[in-house]
Amino acid sequence: MRSDRPGDEVAAHLRRLRLRAIGELPARCLEAFVLHIENGMTFAQVGRELGISDRMAKKHLARALEYLQSCAAAAEETRGAR
């Protein structure tokens, strides 16, 4: 179903890209991302849930965010090149 508003198509496309990038995260990074960002857990809680230290939970989340930022930047470059 196509929208009459071009912005809706762009927003839908960006959502798909974001979901694809999240799906490409390594398992531990994805788990840390979901627990912290989606569920609002602290790093200590994420660490306990995953059986790792809170420092390692932070590292997994940092890797996830770094990857997602690089995907967003690449998508923006691609969009700007059109």
N, C-alpha and C positions, 0 to 999 in steps of 0.2 A: 504494500500500500504506500503510494507516494504522497508526500505532503505538498501542500500548495506553497509552503514557505521554505525557501532555500536554506535558511538557518537550521531548520529541523533536520534536513538531510545531512548537513555538516555535523550537527550534534550526534545524530545516530551513527554516522561513520566514525566519529571520535570515540564513542562508547564501544563500538566493535573493536577498534584498535586497542583501546585500554583493556578490554576483557581478554583479547588475544595475548597481549603482553603479560598480563597477570597469569594467564594459563601457561606461559612459557617459563615462569620462574622455577628454579630448582625447588624440590619438595620442602626442604627446611626453611628456605626463604619465604615460600608461599605460606607455610604454616605460621611463621612468625608474623608475617604481614596480616594475615586474617585475624589472628588472635589479638594483635596490638591495634591495628587500624580499624578493623570491622567490629571486634568485640570489646575494644577499649581496655584490654588488659595492660598492666604495667610490665616492664621488662622482667621483673622478678617473677610475676605470675606466668608470663610466657615461658620463662626458663623452667619453672617448676612443671608446667604442663608438658613441655617437650623433654624434660629430663636433662637440661643443659643449664649452664650458668646464665645469670642475667646479662653478663658481658657478651656471651656468645649469642644470646637472643638479640642484643643490640646489633651485633655484627651481621646477623642474618637479615635483620630488618634494613640495615644500612645498604646491604647488597641489593635487596629487593628494590628499595627506593632509587638507588643509583641506576639500576637496570630500567626501571619504569621511566625515569627522567630521560635516559638516553633514547628510549623508544619514542617518547613524546617529542623530543628534539628532532629525531629523524623524521617523524610524521610531519612536523611543522616545516622542515626543510623541503620535504616532498610536496607538501601543499603549496609552499611558496614558489616552487619551481614550475608550477602549472601555469 
